[in-house]
Amino acid sequence: MKAADKTPGKCHADYSSTPGQPALTAAGARRRDWLGNAARSAAGLAAGGLLSPLPGSGAWAAGSDAPEKAEVKIGFIPLADCASVVMAGVLGLDKKHGVKIVPSKEASWASVREKLVTGDLDFAHALYGMIYGMHLGLAGAATKMAVLMGLNQNGQGITLSRQLHETAGVTDGASLKKAMSAAKRPYTFAQTFPTGTHAMWLYYWLAAYGIDPFKDARAITVPPPQMVANMRIGAMDGFCVGEPWNARAIADGIGFGAATTQDIWADHPEKVLGTRADFARKYPNTARAVTAAILEASRWIDSSAENMRKTAQTIAAKSYVNTQARLIEGRMLGEYRNGLGRAWKDKHAMRFHGDGAVNFPYLSDGMWFLTQHKRWGLLHKHPDYLAVAGEINHIGLYKEAAAAASVPLPAAPMRSSTLMDGKTWDGSNPAAYADGFAVHG
């Protein structure tokens, strides 16, 4: 099996305003003011950060609020974080909200992208950065897209070849840097989509150790289910992917865990529920119903270890992830082994709900991916970060879905986090943040 969808180089788009911190458009300014007012109102209602559930919760079952489509097709990639999409149908939560979810197993993120554009898929379990890249036209014609909710946080990993450990003593990023400096060949690292989350985590991690992912190494694109097979035949030295493919490489003895993505950014955004913007406009009740159903599934999964085990057993089936349930279950429960003798209980393992904190489409989360697209040359100039995020992340629709599912809302559309290199990201000055890295494209 050969590596697929290799990236011949970085693709660029000139979706820009002015250099430096860009001035907002009039629409962007209005959006900022509205969000600011909403955040201030929420802060007045909630002491401690989260609002209580909105009034009027429950399914929209009839009348003008009924879903416009009785059945929707949702694409997914065989990864553990497709769980809430699958379980929404398995548990009948989709029918509760008046719609039937038909999961569609896809071979690659490129396939998901194309089928979203053509309308063969109504929604998709999607990489956050992929949806932003589609919207901005970073690979192909720009298609206006929508992020309806976050599906999960954490739970991805960076796996390195076991051969690197055995022949060069590599155990972590620092020893990898040393081995690469002494090597007589370029190292190859795989991610799953050029603008996606795994690419950004991989590049961020390498750069934190002084490794330029393009100048010091070779970056290729490989679909998630093909990672293990490609490492087995020596097609790459390392990869970043979602579970269970890191756990599978370790269990098979061909790789070891160098880092989890929560090591890079604790409680980082990961997959989202994506659709085309015109679909959300044409079928708003359907979009709300699907989002509400998946919100309820997310809460169910996170509510107990037993529910996580049941979820792992369900999605391990051939029609979904097609692997051993134990490989999914361990990582979902935070029971980690790195393949080099270390075992631990991870405090920031994959989660699907977190009382709604996982699912809210924070503007700052979307903006972060734009900063990394700018950092690595995928964008030539600084975009209007806040305006772009406000256009893509459909917060208004999410609020309606949260009301239907009795899910609390955060007090503000931005959040703050400190990543592995000590840099704090809060969305306040994205242009300066994007330009502030020593290693960049």
Backbone hydrogen bonds, N-H to C=O, Kabsch-Sander energy under -0.5 kcal/mol:
donor,donor_aa,acceptor,acceptor_aa,energy
13,A,378,L,-1.1
15,Y,13,A,-0.9
16,S,14,D,-1.0
17,S,382,H,-2.1
29,A,25,T,-2.7
30,R,26,A,-2.2
31,R,27,A,-2.3
32,R,28,G,-2.5
33,D,29,A,-2.6
34,W,30,R,-2.6
35,L,31,R,-2.7
36,G,32,R,-2.6
37,N,33,D,-2.5
38,A,34,W,-2.5
39,A,35,L,-2.7
40,R,36,G,-2.3
41,S,37,N,-2.4
42,A,38,A,-2.5
43,A,39,A,-2.5
44,G,40,R,-1.5
45,L,41,S,-1.0
45,L,42,A,-0.7
46,A,42,A,-1.9
47,A,45,L,-0.5
48,G,46,A,-0.7
49,G,46,A,-0.6
51,L,409,L,-3.0
58,G,404,A,-0.6
61,A,59,A,-0.8
65,D,62,A,-0.8
66,A,63,G,-1.7
72,V,100,K,-2.8
74,I,72,V,-0.5
74,I,102,V,-2.1
75,G,73,K,-0.5
75,G,123,F,-2.3
76,F,104,S,-2.3
79,L,77,I,-2.1
80,A,243,E,-3.1
82,C,79,L,-1.8
83,A,80,A,-1.5
85,V,82,C,-0.7
86,V,82,C,-1.9
87,M,83,A,-3.1
88,A,84,S,-1.6
89,G,85,V,-0.8
89,G,86,V,-0.8
90,V,86,V,-2.2
91,L,87,M,-2.7
92,G,89,G,-1.1
93,L,88,A,-1.3
94,D,88,A,-1.7
96,K,92,G,-1.4
97,H,93,L,-1.1
97,H,94,D,-0.6
98,G,95,K,-1.7
99,V,94,D,-2.2
100,K,70,A,-2.2
101,I,99,V,-0.5
102,V,72,V,-2.8
102,V,100,K,-0.5
104,S,74,I,-2.7
106,E,76,F,-2.8
112,V,108,S,-1.8
113,R,109,W,-2.8
114,E,110,A,-2.3
115,K,111,S,-2.5
116,L,112,V,-2.0
117,V,113,R,-2.1
118,T,114,E,-2.3
119,G,115,K,-1.0
120,D,115,K,-1.0
121,L,115,K,-2.0
122,D,73,K,-2.1
123,F,73,K,-1.9
124,A,274,G,-1.7
125,H,75,G,-2.9
126,A,124,A,-0.7
126,A,272,V,-2.7
128,Y,270,E,-1.2
131,I,127,L,-1.8
132,Y,128,Y,-1.5
133,G,129,G,-2.4
134,M,130,M,-2.5
135,H,131,I,-1.9
136,L,132,Y,-1.9
137,G,133,G,-0.8
137,G,134,M,-0.6
138,L,133,G,-2.7
143,T,134,M,-2.3
146,A,275,T,-2.9
147,V,392,I,-2.3
148,L,146,A,-0.6
148,L,273,L,-2.8
149,M,273,L,-0.7
150,G,359,N,-2.5
151,L,271,K,-2.8
152,N,271,K,-1.1
153,Q,351,R,-2.0
154,N,268,H,-1.1
157,G,241,V,-2.3
158,I,259,A,-3.0
159,T,157,G,-0.6
159,T,239,F,-2.5
160,L,256,F,-2.4
161,S,237,D,-2.9
162,R,254,I,-2.4
164,L,161,S,-0.9
165,H,161,S,-1.0
166,E,162,R,-2.2
167,T,163,Q,-2.6
168,A,164,L,-1.7
169,G,165,H,-1.1
170,V,164,L,-1.7
176,L,172,D,-1.8
177,K,173,G,-2.2
178,K,174,A,-1.7
179,A,175,S,-2.2
180,M,176,L,-2.6
181,S,177,K,-1.8
182,A,178,K,-1.2
183,A,179,A,-1.1
187,Y,216,D,-0.6
189,F,218,R,-2.9
190,A,238,G,-2.3
191,Q,220,I,-2.4
196,G,193,F,-1.7
200,M,196,G,-1.7
201,W,197,T,-2.8
202,L,198,H,-2.4
203,Y,199,A,-2.7
204,Y,200,M,-2.2
205,W,201,W,-2.5
206,L,202,L,-2.6
207,A,203,Y,-2.6
208,A,204,Y,-1.8
209,Y,205,W,-0.7
209,Y,206,L,-1.3
210,G,207,A,-2.0
211,I,206,L,-2.3
212,D,210,G,-0.6
216,D,212,D,-2.1
217,A,212,D,-0.5
218,R,187,Y,-2.7
220,I,189,F,-2.3
222,V,191,Q,-2.7
226,Q,223,P,-1.8
227,M,224,P,-1.7
230,N,226,Q,-2.0
231,M,227,M,-2.3
232,R,228,V,-2.3
233,I,229,A,-1.4
234,G,231,M,-1.3
235,A,230,N,-2.9
237,D,188,T,-3.3
238,G,188,T,-1.1
239,F,159,T,-2.5
240,C,190,A,-2.1
241,V,157,G,-1.9
243,E,155,G,-0.9
245,W,242,G,-1.1
248,R,244,P,-2.5
249,A,245,W,-1.6
250,I,246,N,-1.9
251,A,247,A,-2.7
252,D,248,R,-2.2
253,G,250,I,-1.2
254,I,249,A,-2.0
255,G,249,A,-1.4
256,F,160,L,-2.3
257,G,338,N,-2.2
258,A,158,I,-2.4
258,A,256,F,-0.7
259,A,158,I,-1.4
261,T,156,Q,-1.8
263,D,260,T,-0.9
264,I,260,T,-0.7
265,W,261,T,-2.2
268,H,265,W,-1.2
270,E,152,N,-1.1
270,E,271,K,-0.5
272,V,126,A,-2.8
273,L,149,M,-2.5
274,G,124,A,-2.6
274,G,272,V,-0.8
275,T,146,A,-2.0
277,A,144,K,-2.2
280,A,276,R,-1.9
281,R,277,A,-1.9
282,K,278,D,-2.3
283,Y,279,F,-2.9
287,A,283,Y,-2.5
288,R,284,P,-2.4
289,A,285,N,-2.4
290,V,286,T,-2.7
291,T,287,A,-2.2
292,A,288,R,-2.6
293,A,289,A,-2.4
294,I,290,V,-2.3
295,L,291,T,-2.3
296,E,292,A,-2.1
297,A,293,A,-2.0
298,S,294,I,-2.6
299,R,295,L,-2.2
300,W,296,E,-2.1
301,I,297,A,-2.5
302,D,298,S,-2.0
303,S,299,R,-0.9
303,S,300,W,-0.7
304,S,301,I,-0.8
308,M,304,S,-1.7
309,R,305,A,-2.2
310,K,306,E,-2.4
311,T,307,N,-2.3
312,A,308,M,-2.7
313,Q,309,R,-2.4
314,T,310,K,-1.9
315,I,311,T,-2.8
316,A,312,A,-1.2
317,A,314,T,-1.2
320,Y,317,A,-1.9
321,V,315,I,-2.8
322,N,315,I,-0.5
322,N,317,A,-1.8
323,T,316,A,-1.4
327,L,324,Q,-1.0
328,I,324,Q,-1.0
329,E,325,A,-3.2
330,G,326,R,-2.1
331,R,327,L,-0.9
332,M,328,I,-2.3
333,L,329,E,-2.1
334,G,331,R,-0.8
335,E,330,G,-3.2
336,Y,334,G,-1.1
336,Y,344,W,-2.6
338,N,342,R,-2.1
344,W,336,Y,-2.1
346,D,334,G,-2.8
346,D,344,W,-0.7
349,A,346,D,-0.8
350,M,331,R,-0.6
351,R,153,Q,-1.8
356,G,353,H,-0.6
357,A,354,G,-1.9
358,V,353,H,-2.4
359,N,353,H,-0.6
360,F,356,G,-1.9
362,Y,360,F,-2.1
363,L,413,P,-2.1
364,S,413,P,-1.0
366,G,362,Y,-1.5
367,M,363,L,-2.4
368,W,364,S,-1.8
369,F,365,D,-1.2
370,L,366,G,-1.3
371,T,367,M,-2.0
372,Q,368,W,-1.7
373,H,369,F,-2.2
374,K,370,L,-2.2
375,R,371,T,-2.3
376,W,372,Q,-2.1
377,G,374,K,-1.4
378,L,373,H,-2.1
379,L,373,H,-1.4
380,H,13,A,-1.9
385,Y,383,P,-1.6
388,V,384,D,-2.6
389,A,385,Y,-2.3
390,G,386,L,-2.5
391,E,387,A,-1.6
392,I,388,V,-2.1
393,N,389,A,-2.8
394,H,147,V,-2.3
394,H,392,I,-0.8
395,I,393,N,-1.9
398,Y,394,H,-2.1
399,K,395,I,-2.5
400,E,396,G,-1.5
401,A,397,L,-2.2
402,A,398,Y,-2.9
403,A,399,K,-1.9
404,A,400,E,-2.0
405,A,401,A,-1.8
406,S,402,A,-0.6
406,S,403,A,-0.8
407,V,402,A,-2.8
411,A,49,G,-1.3
417,S,425,W,-2.3
419,L,417,S,-0.5
419,L,423,K,-2.6
420,M,264,I,-2.2
422,G,419,L,-2.2
425,W,417,S,-3.4
426,D,424,T,-0.5
433,Y,429,N,-2.1
434,A,430,P,-2.8
435,D,431,A,-1.9
436,G,432,A,-0.5
436,G,433,Y,-1.2
437,F,434,A,-0.5
440,H,438,A,-0.6
441,G,375,R,-2.7
